[in-house]
């Protein structure tokens, strides 16, 4: 990790520094107790058992009670570490997840145009899971391990320097093993996270489109796609486990050799009176004390690999800056009247050289109802997406009430604009929840009023649970017309000054279209309205119809005026009705 990543990683401890210090204090206490108990054992073996027999029993009992007290303290500290320490890690993981989710909300449409939802979800969930363990166990395991290894070395070197130096020859060997496998395990972990993200993307894509899958009886094709991703998962996991196996077995072999060396050489030293039996017993106890921190360090390398690859993927996403942000001196757009002006506007997507819109000049008066028509792909939806700054213009400017939209805050700009789309998105929950989305602090009475204005109240009342009816994922339990009227009610509740209808009725049957069209006309009354229309019958009453082509605005006028011109609009109209 670079310095910036390290600083960012450490910064998440700041809100929980008291909990962190308490956790580290408990870790230090546990490490200290693990070093003291073998010393007490050595004292009993080498001093008490060979001393005055009349005092032996009382000394053993006192030392036993001392060890019991230390064990109780160790129990309390371990409980705190396991409970509160892990909770601290969860707090930090939650903070990262909140921060990333908040960042997702700031990113613009151009970012989401090139992303898979499953991958974004994976970065938000799977990638961050291991960070709980890393944030908790990382510093704790390092501190405990260093104290135990250094403490054991100091104590053992005072017992027998030759045997101690022999033991510590094995430490560099273990370090070499850790360093050898570390990078390989980290790379394998990164690949594995990428594959899991791809699996999530496949699952999300399949489940979102399950009705399409079933209607085309393509279940087997979807299964095959999933099997391919799952096979990649096996391959990536197999690679990770191969390095993990080499890592663990090498460390295990080194540990076993260390134990054998201590037993054999210790026995030889006893036979030559170079060491007491109690000292050998102390050595064997400290070997366990020595191997435990080494195992902790081994676990730490695994946790580090898992956690840090997740953190790096988190930082990769956090470093993506939103394309569209508030300008430094942006002001709120208050009480917008709704006069919209396009001044020589051009637009192209970032990854293309071809302009979607060129030299658009259009002046829409306050409260005017205009319709945008033209063949598919000429930029009707793109033109309307520029008004709320879902995308920024590549050239020219757009003003509302003579104020450049780049000079106002995004929140205030978009709060003055209501959008009704062909593909209505309703959230899982109740009808009440979905209408309230237009104004989160709205009362039930305001919601019912909005529903009545949208011609939705009657069909909502027919449900057993009324406004508290659960509509299912994306409103699956409702018809197209019902979903559309709920989305209109949502905009009524928002009460914006500018409206955009993006082919809002083109997917409906004639009866539903009539009801929805009535609702839209009521909604558009006294509001500046842009209608993107495919069915030209729905825009006959528009005050002005704008005809777009690949070269920009080609025609403008009322329905009757454009028919008389016998141009593009007349051609499109005759195609539909003749």
C-alpha positions in Angstrom: 0.0 0.0 0.0 1.2 3.5 -0.7 1.3 6.2 2.0 -2.1 7.7 1.1 -3.7 4.3 1.4 -2.0 3.7 4.8 -3.1 7.0 6.2 -6.7 6.4 5.0 -6.6 2.9 6.5 -5.5 4.1 9.9 -8.0 7.0 9.9 -10.9 4.6 10.5 -9.5 3.9 14.0 -9.9 7.6 15.1 -13.6 7.5 16.1 -13.0 4.4 18.2 -9.6 5.2 19.7 -10.7 4.6 23.3 -12.1 1.2 22.4 -8.9 0.5 20.5 -6.6 1.5 23.4 -8.7 -0.7 25.7 -8.4 -3.6 23.3 -4.6 -3.1 23.1 -4.3 -2.9 26.9 -6.1 -6.2 27.2 -3.9 -7.7 24.5 -0.7 -6.5 26.3 -2.1 -8.0 29.6 -2.8 -11.3 28.0 0.7 -11.4 26.4 2.3 -10.5 29.8 0.4 -13.2 31.6 1.5 -15.8 29.0 5.1 -14.9 29.8 4.7 -14.9 33.6 3.1 -18.3 34.1 6.0 -20.4 32.7 8.4 -18.4 34.9 6.2 -19.3 38.0 6.3 -23.0 36.8 10.1 -22.8 36.6 10.3 -21.3 40.1 8.1 -24.1 41.5 10.2 -26.8 39.7 13.7 -25.4 40.4 13.2 -23.6 43.7 10.1 -24.6 45.7 10.3 -28.4 45.1 14.0 -28.6 46.1 13.6 -26.1 49.0 12.4 -26.4 52.6 9.7 -29.1 52.7 7.9 -27.6 55.6 7.2 -24.4 53.5 6.7 -26.3 50.2 2.9 -26.8 50.5 2.0 -23.2 51.5 4.3 -21.8 48.7 2.8 -24.0 46.1 -0.8 -23.0 47.2 0.2 -19.3 47.1 1.8 -19.6 43.7 -1.2 -21.6 42.5 -3.6 -18.9 43.7 -1.4 -16.3 41.9 -1.7 -18.3 38.7 -5.4 -18.7 39.2 -5.8 -14.9 39.6 -3.7 -14.3 36.5 -5.9 -16.8 34.6 -9.1 -15.0 35.7 -7.6 -11.6 34.5 -6.6 -13.3 31.2 -10.2 -14.6 30.8 -11.7 -11.2 31.3 -9.2 -9.6 28.9 -9.8 -12.3 26.3 -13.6 -11.9 26.6 -13.2 -8.1 26.0 -10.9 -8.7 23.0 -13.2 -11.3 21.4 -16.4 -9.3 22.0 -15.6 -5.6 22.0 -12.5 -5.9 19.8 -14.5 -7.7 17.0 -17.3 -5.1 17.5 -14.8 -2.3 16.9 -13.9 -4.0 13.6 -17.5 -4.2 12.6 -17.9 -0.5 13.4 -15.1 0.3 11.0 -16.3 -2.0 8.3 -19.7 -0.3 8.6 -18.1 3.1 8.3 -16.3 2.0 5.1 -19.5 0.6 3.7 -21.4 3.8 4.5 -18.7 5.9 2.9 -18.6 3.8 -0.3 -22.4 3.8 -0.6 -22.5 7.5 -0.1 -19.9 7.8 -2.8 -22.0 5.7 -5.2 -24.8 8.2 -4.7 -22.5 11.0 -5.9 -21.3 9.3 -9.1 -22.9 10.4 -12.3 -24.8 8.5 -15.0 -21.7 8.2 -17.2 -20.1 6.1 -14.5 -23.1 3.7 -14.2 -23.3 3.4 -18.0 -20.1 1.4 -17.9 -20.6 -0.6 -14.7 -22.1 -4.0 -13.7 -24.4 -3.7 -10.6 -23.1 -7.1 -9.3 -19.5 -5.8 -9.3 -20.5 -2.7 -7.4 -22.5 -4.8 -4.9 -19.5 -7.1 -4.4 -17.2 -4.1 -3.6 -19.8 -2.9 -1.1 -20.3 -6.3 0.6 -17.9 -9.2 0.0 -14.8 -7.1 -0.4 -15.3 -5.4 3.0 -16.2 -8.5 5.1 -12.5 -9.4 5.8 -11.7 -5.9 7.1 -13.5 -6.5 10.4 -10.9 -9.2 11.2 -8.0 -7.1 9.9 -8.9 -4.0 11.8 -9.5 -5.9 15.0 -6.8 -8.6 14.9 -4.1 -6.8 12.8 -2.6 -4.4 15.5 -3.6 -6.8 18.3 -1.9 -9.9 16.8 1.2 -7.8 15.9 1.6 -6.4 19.4 1.0 -9.7 21.2 3.3 -11.6 18.8 6.2 -9.1 19.1 5.9 -9.0 23.0 5.8 -12.8 23.3 8.7 -13.4 20.9 10.9 -10.6 22.4 9.9 -11.5 26.0 10.5 -15.3 25.4 13.9 -14.5 23.8 15.0 -12.4 26.8 13.8 -15.0 29.4 15.2 -18.0 27.6 18.6 -16.4 26.8 19.0 -16.0 30.6 18.2 -19.7 31.1 20.6 -21.2 28.5 22.1 -19.1 25.7 23.1 -22.0 23.4 19.7 -23.6 23.3 18.1 -20.2 22.9 20.2 -19.3 19.9 19.4 -22.6 18.3 15.7 -22.0 18.7 15.9 -18.6 17.1 17.7 -19.9 14.1 14.3 -21.2 13.0 12.7 -17.7 13.2 14.4 -16.4 10.0 13.4 -19.5 8.2 9.8 -18.9 9.0 10.2 -15.2 7.9 11.5 -16.3 4.5 8.6 -18.7 4.1 6.1 -15.9 4.9 7.7 -13.5 2.5 7.8 -16.1 -0.3 4.1 -16.9 -0.1 2.9 -13.5 0.9 2.7 -11.8 -2.6 1.4 -15.0 -4.3 -1.4 -15.2 -1.7 -2.3 -11.5 -2.1 -2.5 -11.7 -5.9 -4.6 -14.9 -5.7 -7.0 -13.1 -3.2 -7.4 -10.1 -5.6 -8.2 -12.4 -8.5 -10.7 -14.3 -6.3 -12.5 -11.1 -5.4 -12.8 -10.1 -9.0 -14.3 -13.5 -9.9 -16.8 -13.2 -7.0 -17.8 -9.8 -8.3 -18.4 -11.3 -11.8 -20.6 -14.1 -10.2 -22.6 -11.4 -8.4 -23.0 -9.5 -11.7 -24.3 -12.7 -13.4 -26.7 -13.5 -10.6 -28.1 -9.9 -10.5 -28.5 -9.8 -14.2 -30.3 -13.2 -14.3 -32.6 -12.6 -11.3 -33.5 -9.1 -12.6 -34.5 -10.5 -15.9 -35.9 -13.8 -14.8 -39.2 -13.2 -16.6 -37.4 -12.7 -19.9 -35.3 -15.8 -19.2 -38.4 -17.9 -18.7 -40.4 -16.4 -21.6 -37.6 -17.4 -24.0 -37.0 -20.7 -22.2 -33.3 -19.8 -21.9 -32.8 -21.4 -18.4 -30.1 -23.8 -19.8 -28.2 -20.9 -21.4 -28.3 -19.0 -18.1 -27.1 -22.1 -16.2 -24.2 -22.5 -18.6 -23.1 -18.9 -18.1 -23.3 -19.4 -14.4 -21.4 -22.7 -14.6 -18.6 -20.9 -16.5 -18.3 -18.2 -13.8 -18.5 -20.9 -11.1 -15.7 -22.8 -12.8 -13.6 -19.7 -12.8 -14.3 -19.4 -9.1 -13.0 -23.0 -8.5 -9.9 -22.2 -10.5 -9.1 -19.0 -8.6 -9.9 -20.6 -5.2 -7.8 -23.6 -6.1 -4.9 -21.3 -6.9 -5.3 -19.5 -3.6 -5.5 -22.8 -1.6 -2.4 -24.1 -3.4 -0.3 -21.2 -2.0 -2.1 -21.4 1.3 -1.3 -25.2 1.6 2.3 -24.6 0.8 2.4 -21.8 3.3 0.8 -23.7 6.2 2.6 -27.0 5.7 6.0 -25.3 5.5 5.3 -23.4 8.7 4.0 -26.6 10.3 7.1 -28.5 9.3 9.4 -25.8 10.7 7.4 -25.8 14.0 7.8 -29.6 14.3 11.5 -29.4 13.6 11.8 -26.7 16.3 10.1 -28.9 18.9 12.2 -31.9 18.0 15.4 -29.9 18.2 14.5 -28.6 21.7 13.6 -32.0 23.0 16.7 -33.8 21.6 19.2 -31.0 22.5 17.6 -30.4 25.8 18.0 -34.0 26.7 21.6 -33.9 25.7 22.2 -30.8 27.8 20.6 -32.5 30.8 22.8 -35.6 30.4 25.8 -33.3 30.5 24.5 -31.2 33.4 24.3 -28.1 31.3 20.7 -27.5 32.1 18.2 -28.5 34.8 15.0 -30.6 34.2 12.9 -27.6 35.3 14.7 -25.4 32.7 13.9 -27.9 30.0 10.2 -27.9 31.1 10.3 -24.1 31.0 11.7 -24.3 27.5 9.0 -26.6 26.3 6.3 -24.2 27.8 8.0 -21.2 26.1 8.2 -23.1 22.8 4.3 -23.2 22.8 4.4 -19.5 23.8 6.7 -18.9 20.9 4.8 -20.9 18.3 1.5 -19.3 19.2 2.6 -15.8 18.2 4.2 -17.2 15.1 0.8 -18.8 14.2 -0.9 -15.4 15.0 1.5 -13.8 12.5 0.7 -16.4 10.0 -3.0 -15.8 10.5 -2.3 -12.1 10.2 -0.7 -12.5 6.8 -3.9 -14.3 5.6 -6.1 -11.6 7.2 -3.9 -8.9 5.7 -4.1 -10.4 2.2 -7.8 -10.8 2.3 -8.5 -7.4 4.0 -6.0 -5.3 2.2 -7.1 -6.5 -1.3 -10.6 -5.6 -0.3 -9.4 -2.2 1.0 -7.5 -1.5 -2.2 -10.6 -2.3 -4.3 -12.5 0.0 -2.0 -10.0 2.8 -2.5 -10.0 2.2 -6.3 -13.7 3.0 -6.3 -13.3 6.0 -3.9 -10.7 7.5 -6.1 -13.2 7.8 -9.0 -14.4 11.3 -9.0 -18.0 12.3 -10.0 -18.1 13.8 -13.4 -20.8 16.2 -12.3 -20.5 18.2 -9.1 -21.6 21.5 -7.7 -19.4 24.5 -8.7 -17.5 26.3 -6.0 -20.0 29.2 -5.8 -23.1 27.2 -6.6 -26.3 28.7 -5.3 -29.7 27.2 -4.6 -32.3 27.5 -7.4 -35.4 28.7 -5.4 -38.9 29.0 -6.7 -38.0 28.3 -10.3 -40.5 29.7 -12.8 -39.5 27.2 -15.5 -38.2 29.2 -18.5 -35.6 26.8 -20.1 -33.1 28.0 -22.8 -30.6 25.9 -24.8 -27.9 28.1 -26.1 -25.9 26.5 -28.9 -25.8 23.2 -27.0 -23.7 20.2 -28.2 -23.1 16.9 -26.5 -21.1 13.7 -26.9 -20.4 10.9 -24.5 -16.9 10.7 -23.0 -15.8 7.6 -24.7 -16.9 8.7 -28.2 -15.9 11.3 -30.7 -19.3 11.5 -32.4 -21.7 14.2 -31.2 -25.2 13.1 -30.2 -26.4 16.7 -30.3 -25.0 19.6 -32.2 -25.8 23.3 -32.1 -29.2 23.1 -30.3 -30.9 26.4 -29.8 -34.2 26.3 -28.1 -36.2 28.7 -25.9 -39.0 27.3 -23.8 -41.2 29.7 -22.0 -42.5 29.3 -18.4 -45.5 26.9 -18.4 -45.1 26.0 -22.1 -45.9 22.4 -23.2 -43.5 21.2 -25.9 -43.1 17.8 -27.5 -39.9 16.3 -28.9 -40.2 13.9 -31.8 -37.9 12.3 -34.2 -36.5 8.9 -35.2 -34.8 6.7 -32.6 -31.2 7.7 -31.8 -31.5 11.4 -32.6 -31.0 12.4 -29.0 -34.5 13.2 -27.6 -33.9 11.6 -24.2 -30.3 12.8 -24.1 -31.5 16.4 -24.7 -33.9 16.1 -21.7 -31.2 14.4 -19.6 -29.1 17.5 -19.9 -31.6 19.7 -18.1 -31.2 18.0 -14.6 -27.5 17.6 -15.4 -27.6 13.8 -15.5 -24.9 14.6 -18.2 -23.1 17.9 -18.7 -23.1 19.7 -22.0 -20.0 19.3 -24.2 -20.5 22.8 -25.6 -22.9 25.7 -25.1 -25.1 26.2 -22.0 -28.5 25.6 -20.6 -30.3 28.2 -18.4 -33.3 28.1 -16.2 -34.8 31.5 -15.5 -31.7 33.0 -17.2 -29.4 31.2 -14.6 -26.8 28.8 -16.0 -27.7 25.3 -14.5 -24.0 24.8 -13.7 -24.2 27.8 -11.3 -26.8 26.2 -9.1 -26.6 23.2 -6.7 -27.6 19.8 -8.1 -30.0 19.2 -5.3 -31.9 22.4 -5.9 -31.8 22.0 -9.6 -33.2 18.4 -9.6 -35.8 19.3 -6.9 -37.4 21.6 -9.4 -37.6 18.9 -12.1 -40.0 16.0 -12.2 -39.5 13.0 -14.5 -42.0 10.3 -15.6 -40.3 7.6 -17.7 -41.6 4.8 -19.8 -39.7 2.2 -17.7 -41.1 3.0 -14.3 -38.9 2.0 -11.3 -40.8 1.3 -8.1 -38.9 0.2 -5.0 -39.8 -3.0 -3.0 -42.3 -1.9 -0.3 -45.7 -0.5 -0.1 -47.6 1.9 -2.4 -47.5 4.5 0.3 -43.7 4.2 0.5 -43.3 4.6 -3.2 -45.5 7.7 -3.5 -43.8 9.2 -0.5 -40.4 8.9 -2.3 -41.4 12.2 -4.1 -41.4 14.0 -0.7 -40.0 12.0 2.2 -41.6 14.2 4.9 -45.1 14.1 3.3 -48.1 13.3 5.4 -50.5 10.5 4.6 -53.1 13.1 3.6 -50.7 14.7 1.1 -50.0 11.3 -0.4 -53.7 10.4 -0.8 -54.2 13.8 -2.5 -51.4 13.2 -4.9 -52.8 9.7 -5.7 -56.2 11.2 -6.4 -54.7 13.8 -8.8 -52.9 11.0 -10.6 -56.1 8.9 -10.9 -54.5 6.2 -8.7 -56.7 6.5 -5.6 -59.6 4.3 -6.9 -57.5 1.3 -7.9 -55.4 1.6 -4.7 -58.5 1.6 -2.6 -59.6 -1.7 -4.2 -56.6 -3.5 -2.6 -57.3 -5.2 0.7 -54.4 -3.3 2.4 -55.0 -0.1 0.3 -52.0 2.2 0.5 -50.1 -0.3 2.6 -50.2 -3.0 -0.1 -46.8 -4.5 -0.8 -46.1 -4.2 -4.5 -43.2 -6.7 -4.8 -39.8 -6.3 -6.4 -40.0 -3.4 -8.9 -43.8 -3.3 -8.5 -44.3 -6.7 -10.1 -47.8 -7.1 -8.5 -49.1 -4.0 -10.4 -50.1 -3.5 -14.0 -48.2 -1.2 -16.3 -50.9 1.5 -16.0 -51.0 1.2 -12.2 -47.2 1.5 -11.9 -47.3 4.6 -14.2 -50.0 6.3 -12.1 -48.0 5.7 -8.9 -45.0 7.3 -10.5 -47.1 10.3 -11.6 -48.5 10.6 -8.0 -44.9 10.6 -6.9 -44.2 13.6 -9.1 -47.4 15.4 -8.1 -46.2 15.1 -4.5 -42.8 16.5 -5.5 -44.6 19.5 -7.1 -41.8 20.6 -9.5 -41.9 23.5 -11.9 -40.4 21.6 -14.8 -41.6 18.2 -16.1 -40.1 15.7 -18.4 -42.3 12.9 -19.8 -40.0 10.3 -21.5 -42.4 8.2 -23.6 -44.5 7.8 -20.5 -47.5 6.1 -22.2 -45.9 4.2 -25.1 -45.9 0.9 -23.3 -49.6 1.0 -22.2 -52.8 -0.3 -23.8 -55.3 2.2 -25.1 -57.5 2.2 -22.0 -54.6 2.6 -19.6 -53.1 5.2 -21.9 -56.2 7.3 -21.8 -56.3 7.3 -17.9 -52.5 8.0 -17.7 -52.7 10.7 -20.4 -55.4 12.5 -18.4 -53.2 12.4 -15.3 -50.2 13.7 -17.2 -52.2 16.6 -18.7 -53.4 17.5 -15.2 -49.9 17.3 -13.9 -48.5 19.5 -16.7 -51.0 22.3 -16.1 -49.1 25.6 -15.5 -45.7 23.7 -15.5 -43.0 23.8 -18.2 -43.3 20.4 -19.8 -41.1 18.4 -22.2 -42.7 15.4 -23.7 -40.7 12.8 -25.6 -43.3 11.1 -27.8 -43.3 8.0 -29.9 -47.1 7.9 -30.3 -47.7 11.1 -32.1 -51.5 10.9 -31.3 -50.6 11.9 -27.7 -49.0 15.2 -28.6 -51.5 16.8 -30.9 -52.4 19.4 -28.3 -48.8 20.4 -27.6 -48.2 24.1 -27.8 -45.1 23.4 -29.8 -43.6 20.3 -31.4 -39.8 20.2 -31.9 -38.6 17.7 -34.6 -35.1 16.5 -34.0 -32.7 14.9 -36.5 -29.1 13.9 -36.5 -28.3 17.5 -37.6 -30.2 19.1 -34.7 -33.7 20.8 -34.7 -35.2 20.5 -38.2 -38.8 21.6 -37.6 -40.8 23.5 -35.0 -44.5 24.4 -34.8 -48.0 23.1 -33.8 -49.4 19.8 -35.0 -51.4 21.5 -37.8 -48.5 23.7 -38.9 -46.1 20.8 -39.2 -48.6 18.7 -41.2 -49.0 21.6 -43.7 -45.2 21.8 -44.1 -45.2 18.2 -45.4 -41.7 17.6 -43.9 -40.2 15.1 -41.4 -43.1 15.4 -38.9 -45.7 14.9 -41.6 -43.9 11.8 -42.8 -43.6 10.3 -39.3 -47.3 11.0 -38.7 -48.5 9.5 -41.9 -46.4 6.4 -41.3 -48.2 5.8 -38.0 -51.7 6.6 -39.1 -51.9 5.4 -42.7 
